[in-house]
């Protein structure tokens, strides 16, 4: 029995910017898709060192993997900070993955250095499972989703990581799916994953997903709120606190009728 079969986090042997709950959630979805489809294709946007890629590389049921990353040294973010990614290259990622998998497994990884809106969708085989974890801006999340939607099968799964950061982009996605009358289900998994199941996939009904939500779902909610703590502290610093109270007083917003 492999670590994939037991949902053991030991399969994550490469550095990943995900929490233990994020990783477990991804393993749960991976197990459900593998059980349902037998073989499947995976696409990931924003791989960096390949930490979340490795479980799919090692999975014999995963026949094809696309890793899309613009591989820039700097990345914009809705939190207002430009993040640095040192020595960010596909070659570095593949070298790291090669220490934990066979050459045959690694050969199924197709690296594409670029951004979603510039890619030709004809180069992709039909995808069953997508993870969006690229540039953390609402616009990029929207563009990444559009690519995934166009290259995925009708009953595929598309997952956003760091949903607490790109929630406006996700909101735009949901509105689009509703306006276009797509059949879909959407839900949150701990810590910061937002899952969209298209068509009749219905993995959310699987016992593994249900059990995971019941045992850990609240952790994701709390984690998302905890990520807002720096902004709450800043908002409550003395100058802003005084100005806010003066404004509330003048507008009578702090008066209880």
C-alpha positions in Angstrom: 0.0 0.0 0.0 1.4 3.4 -1.0 1.3 6.7 0.8 -1.2 7.8 -1.8 -3.5 5.0 -0.9 -3.3 5.9 2.8 -3.5 9.6 2.3 -0.2 10.0 4.1 1.5 13.4 3.8 4.9 11.6 3.5 4.4 11.8 -0.2 5.2 15.5 -0.1 8.9 15.2 -0.2 9.5 18.5 -2.0 9.0 22.0 -0.5 5.5 23.3 -1.0 3.8 26.5 -0.1 0.8 24.7 1.2 -0.3 23.7 4.7 -0.8 20.1 5.9 -4.6 20.6 5.6 -4.1 21.9 2.0 -2.1 18.8 1.1 -4.5 16.4 2.7 -7.4 18.0 0.8 -5.5 17.6 -2.5 -4.8 14.0 -1.7 -8.4 13.4 -0.9 -9.5 14.8 -4.2 -6.8 12.9 -6.1 -7.9 9.6 -4.5 -11.5 10.2 -5.5 -10.6 11.1 -9.1 -8.3 8.1 -9.4 -11.0 5.8 -8.0 -13.7 7.2 -10.3 -11.7 7.5 -13.6 -8.9 4.9 -13.3 -6.5 7.0 -15.3 -6.5 10.8 -15.5 -4.6 13.9 -16.6 -3.5 16.7 -14.3 -2.7 20.4 -15.0 -1.1 22.8 -12.5 -0.6 26.5 -12.8 2.1 27.8 -10.5 4.4 24.9 -9.7 7.5 26.7 -8.5 9.6 23.8 -6.9 7.0 21.1 -7.7 5.9 20.3 -4.2 2.2 19.8 -5.1 3.2 18.2 -8.4 5.1 15.2 -6.9 2.1 13.2 -5.7 0.8 13.2 -9.3 4.2 12.4 -10.8 4.4 9.3 -8.5 0.8 8.2 -9.2 0.8 5.5 -11.9 -2.8 6.4 -12.6 -1.9 9.9 -13.7 -1.0 9.6 -17.3 -0.2 13.1 -18.3 0.9 16.2 -16.3 1.1 19.9 -17.4 3.1 22.3 -15.3 2.5 26.0 -16.3 4.5 28.7 -14.7 5.7 32.0 -16.1 8.9 31.5 -14.0 9.4 35.1 -13.2 11.6 36.2 -10.3 8.9 38.6 -9.0 5.2 38.0 -8.5 2.4 40.5 -7.9 -0.1 39.7 -5.1 -3.5 41.2 -4.0 -2.0 41.7 -0.5 0.0 44.6 -2.0 3.4 42.9 -1.7 5.6 41.8 -4.7 7.0 38.4 -3.8 10.5 37.2 -4.8 11.1 33.7 -6.2 14.8 32.9 -6.3 16.2 30.7 -9.1 12.7 30.1 -10.4 13.0 27.7 -13.4 11.5 24.5 -14.7 15.0 22.9 -14.8 15.4 23.5 -11.1 11.9 22.0 -10.4 12.6 18.9 -12.5 16.0 18.3 -10.9 14.3 18.4 -7.5 11.5 16.0 -8.5 14.0 13.6 -10.1 15.4 12.8 -6.6 12.0 11.2 -5.6 10.7 9.6 -8.8 11.8 7.5 -11.7 12.8 8.9 -15.1 9.7 7.2 -16.6 7.4 9.0 -14.2 9.2 12.4 -14.8 8.8 12.0 -18.5 5.1 12.5 -18.3 5.6 16.1 -17.0 5.3 18.7 -19.7 6.6 22.1 -18.5 5.3 25.2 -20.1 6.9 28.5 -19.2 4.3 31.2 -19.8 1.0 32.7 -18.7 -2.5 31.4 -19.4 -3.8 34.1 -21.7 -0.9 33.6 -24.1 -1.1 29.8 -24.5 -2.6 27.8 -27.3 -5.3 25.5 -25.9 -4.8 23.1 -28.8 -1.5 21.8 -27.3 -3.3 20.3 -24.3 -4.8 16.8 -23.9 -8.2 16.8 -22.1 -7.6 17.5 -18.4 -9.5 15.9 -15.5 -8.0 17.8 -12.5 -6.6 21.4 -12.4 -4.9 23.2 -9.6 -4.6 27.0 -9.9 -1.8 28.4 -7.7 -0.2 31.0 -10.0 0.1 34.8 -9.5 -2.2 35.7 -6.6 -4.2 38.5 -8.3 -7.8 38.4 -9.1 -7.2 39.0 -12.8 -4.7 36.1 -13.0 -7.0 33.8 -11.1 -9.7 34.6 -13.7 -7.4 34.1 -16.7 -6.0 30.9 -15.3 -9.6 29.6 -14.8 -10.5 30.4 -18.4 -7.6 28.3 -19.6 -8.5 25.4 -17.3 -12.1 25.6 -18.4 -11.2 25.4 -22.1 -8.8 22.5 -21.8 -10.7 20.4 -19.3 -13.3 17.6 -19.8 -16.9 18.4 -19.1 -16.8 16.6 -15.7 -13.5 17.9 -14.4 -12.4 19.5 -11.2 -10.7 22.9 -10.9 -9.2 23.9 -7.6 -7.9 27.3 -6.5 -5.2 27.5 -3.8 -5.0 30.6 -1.6 -8.7 31.3 -2.1 -8.7 33.8 0.7 -6.5 36.0 -1.4 -8.1 35.8 -4.8 -11.7 35.6 -3.6 -12.8 38.4 -5.9 -11.4 36.5 -8.9 -13.2 33.4 -7.7 -16.4 35.4 -7.3 -16.1 36.5 -10.9 -15.7 32.8 -11.9 -18.8 31.7 -10.1 -20.8 34.6 -11.6 -19.6 33.6 -15.0 -20.5 29.9 -14.6 -24.0 30.9 -13.4 -24.5 33.4 -16.2 -23.5 30.8 -18.8 -25.7 28.2 -17.1 -22.9 25.7 -16.5 -23.7 22.7 -14.3 -21.3 22.8 -11.3 -20.8 22.4 -7.6 -18.5 24.6 -5.5 -17.2 24.3 -2.0 -14.3 25.0 0.3 -11.7 22.6 1.6 -9.2 23.3 4.4 -7.1 25.3 4.6 -7.5 27.6 1.7 -8.7 25.6 -1.3 -11.8 26.4 -3.3 -13.1 23.6 -5.4 -15.3 23.8 -8.5 -16.6 20.5 -9.8 -18.0 20.8 -13.3 -20.7 18.8 -14.9 -21.6 15.5 -13.2 -18.3 14.8 -11.4 -19.9 15.0 -7.9 -16.8 14.1 -6.0 -18.2 16.2 -3.1 -20.6 13.3 -2.4 -17.7 10.8 -2.0 -17.3 9.4 1.5 -13.7 10.6 1.7 -14.6 14.2 0.9 -17.6 14.2 3.2 -15.5 12.8 6.1 -12.7 15.3 5.4 -15.1 18.2 5.5 -16.8 17.0 8.7 -13.4 16.5 10.5 -11.5 19.5 9.2 -13.8 21.9 7.4 -13.9 24.4 10.3 -10.1 24.6 10.2 -10.2 26.1 6.8 -12.7 28.7 7.8 -10.6 29.7 10.8 -7.4 29.7 8.8 -8.8 32.0 6.2 -9.9 34.5 8.9 -6.5 34.3 10.7 -4.8 35.4 7.4 -6.7 38.7 7.8 -5.2 39.4 11.2 -2.3 41.7 10.0 -4.8 43.9 8.2 -7.1 44.0 11.3 -4.1 45.0 13.5 -3.1 47.7 11.1 -6.7 49.0 10.8 -6.9 49.2 14.6 -3.7 51.2 15.1 -4.3 54.5 17.0 -4.4 57.0 14.1 -6.9 54.9 12.1 -8.9 54.0 15.2 -9.4 57.7 16.1 -10.3 58.7 12.6 -12.8 55.8 12.3 -14.5 56.7 15.6 -14.8 60.4 14.6 -16.3 59.4 11.3 -18.7 56.9 12.9 -19.7 59.6 15.4 -20.4 62.2 12.7 -22.3 59.7 10.6 -24.1 58.4 13.7 -23.1 54.9 12.7 -22.2 54.0 16.2 -25.6 55.0 17.6 -27.8 52.1 18.6 -31.5 53.0 18.0 
